[in-house]
Structure formats: C-alpha cells, structure tokens
C-alpha cells in the first residue's frame, strides 16, 4: 500500500487515493472541484476539473517548480498503479478533467462530436498536445489508452499573470467561437473552440420550439422569421415562418410587424415586386402607427432609396397630419433630396412639438445644421 500511495503522490500534487464514490468527504489533497460553463450561441461547453494550488497542502510554495517538474514534460510513467506505461497529464487533479459539448464543435480546426470527454494534456516547453478521450470516468490518467482518443490537437502555451489555483477560463467569446484556457502559476494553455454551421443549430432549435407553446402565437413565428432575416440564412424557411405569422389558422395576424418582415425576406430573395406590394399593404393598414411609417422611411434612407423614403414620409403626412414624427421624417427626406429650405421648415415645426428633452436636443442640432447648410443624414 505504501508503494501504491507513493506512485500517486509522484503523479501529481500530493493527491491521495480516491474516496469511495458514495461518500461525501473532503476532496483528495484539498484540490477543490470546479467547473466553468460557456455558451457559444446555442451550444453549451462545460469543463469540470479539480483545482490544485501552487502552494501545497502543507503551505510549501512551488512557484517555479510546476512546469517540467511537478507536471513533467512529455508522457510520464506514473508508477505500477494503472496501465504501467507512459501517460499524459490529467490536466487538473484527482478524477478526470471532463470536457462536455452539447453539439459538434471544432477544436483548433478539427471536428469533435457532441459528447463528454476525459481531457488530458501532454505538456511541452514549446508545444502542448491536448487529448479528448472517450473515457471520461477515470481517476486521473493512470488508465489512459490512446485507443480511446476521440481527438488530439497541438497548441502553443504562453506566459500569463500569476494564478494560485489551476483554473479554466473562456478568455475570448464571439457569436460562433470562443477560446478556453487552462491557467496555472504563470502559464496559460489555450484552445480554440468553434461551432460549425451555428445557424443550422438555431434553425433546428426554432423548428422544435415552434411545436411547443411558442407556436401558438404569431409572435413565435415572427421571431423565427426575423432570425432568418437578420442572420441571412435559410430565407425560404424564414418566408414560410413569416407567412405563418400572418396567415396561420387561429393565431396569424396581418400587422405592420409581420408584413414588413415578410416584405424584407421577399426583397432578400430578389422578389422586389412582391416585397413592394407587401409593404404597401403594411403601410395602409388602419393599425399601422405614425412611428412605424416613420421608421420604415428611415430604413429606406439608410438604404439610399431617397425617392422611396420621401414618398413614405409624405404618406405619413397625408395620413397623420401635423405631428412631430411626421415633420422629422419630412425634414430628413427633403434634406436627402437637397432641399434644405423645406427641410429646415419641417425641422423647426418638429422642434416646437418635441415631446422630451432628448428629442428636443436632437432637433435643435438638426435645425442648427440645416441653418448652416450642413447634411443631417
């Protein structure tokens, strides 16, 4: 038994044998369990690990003696216990460090299927090998077998600010990718994680969610259609969902929101005549508000469709009369056409009607700019 304990002590951080799994006892070697979870869009990534300290359980400072010493470089024979051959490091303490992905991901550009993996590492002075093993239930790396490898990648470590406790952090995050790092002492080991075809995952989730309570309102289908529009993905599916938000039995509703979404999808699909027809219906609905018409005109201005924008602002004026959003729209429309005189006239009218200090300040700046012959769009 003494030899067995010694081999484990040498393997890493002074850990003792695992406690019986059914008992709640202090963690071996005082290496507290930790976990970090990060969502990359709809995909959940979790790393579970036991976290050793630079100072051992007796308070000894091991700074400068971690890498290449306590954690040896290369594969290391951990003693007679286990498979009795050189093995990688467990990338933590005690039980396997475990990496879980809810969907397929790309690790350093290589595919890793969804699943739960034992995470091991082969440290090196210049490069590290990160191993994802199909065996996620082991105690440490004593029984590691390369036949269980799901993926191996090579990464480069870098210096890092001092960390007393071994930790995993997600140090960069983007809509479809992130970088996770092992950080301990003054070293960090990064790995890039990307989600391929992330929009397809969203679409799959949306299809499923629209069979639940979300599918019993026009807002659910409208939200799904808007996703396709904003992500510029699966536009035909988005158009179908837009039609459902308008026409689906019992729940469909033809309003400015649903119709304008449909029109934008038709436009992205190159069906400009259909898009124009759909927008005309939306603009002329009795329920369409002054603000909705105004915002559509602003969208046209942003798209450099100046004549169409001015026509929409003029429609707003004929329909809703002397209101400050109407005059703001006309000011912007005429300014875009180069008619600063009419633009200034409507800006002054809007300024008098401004409902709050924020809008008043914006209109004061507009009047000043137009008075000086400057552009406002």
Steps between C-alpha positions, in 0.01 A plus 500: 500500500787741575639454146156553352450825687849617408439448128190712517676768700768523235238512227365836608453753779510266799157351431404193701283213388146576386235486767213251462262663250189465715643703788513877533852568626758779463664507160824309462803721561268798561473540122155653488264406221419775251307542178460767235222517241485718192233515233615560144168605354268207576786258569599428861864429587591387853839416651497322839825460689670481837709808573841467669689797644856616448544473878458137603283376785784567746549858375816435300541752215556312175517806277760440231487127562168416332574463130753239403534389862176440694330469160770334284541571133397222264329173577587375849496155655283544808611187682380142529145611573283512185624390159870519595602699191567869418181707520394864450413744779142510624487879444393556859496280811316194627231370260506561126468855390185478287414701188135491389351645180126491430561509123784430262780758527831567331802492731795677339330444165434127552153349555395361839153340517257597774574310817683470830877451488788444737739791446872418513807697401859427405700804618803624310735796518386632161184304413229311684282217375138511618321165500125439510439143617176307464561376855380781726455296819859421596694604808778710357700367204615172651285292269529724193495310168566675172249264337232705679615827339220693329730789404853632546604858425826690547509850649759749619504613866573859602598687814216628713442701817544298817218262595520327839231248409484303177204639310329476164376825351327604177720795412337602170142460386337563165159396358631171359837447671692536824844432643533295819822506702652291773672753728729413789803657662635723219396297196190479282411228249235615249272307268265647244143369490277574201144397426460401134171582327371681807201641314385147416495424873288809563259398222474148640426637847243743360317223314480302821396797715222597259332167577465613864316796647712732285309373196167620633554869435592705197792643697675161507498462123586868457805461724619195305451682169695799633789273594525372142485859375766639734733200465441489122450126521237257369294786360236274346439347843484852643242599239290196591512599866409859405195367312409292807517812718251667265272220384526204740155390608377654825825681584618677183483879498558740212661799667786732412755283680406173331448650156818708502703194603349307211578786262863514611538126446343528155746778418798293615377218277497740205121524477489878499153536346352268764687687774366838381145365486526351851635830640218699346253279682696548824519880464126534432374286786276698738709371791834621359632782717670829419823370650494179298464694177773742608743218586439332166585828328821516702589147388455606137725802557766276652476283188552815284149468354436871533198536269323204659578634847359845421185339361455311827552817708245679281256209548545542874419870468185439295384235743600641840526876445676747728704277733865527598607157357339603170698824489822323603457257213428773249802697621723200442338415169529849352855536634595177322356645179708816548207730582636660819233771506209255532707279727569791736133600501391152614787471750386823669141373520620173650713687755196686634316167539789299650361292789812473718846652558678224309302555181509875548879496520523284186270734309688810617815346354311423178369857467848637563656271240238580236528874572873472426443298183637176647381146433288324762477150352 
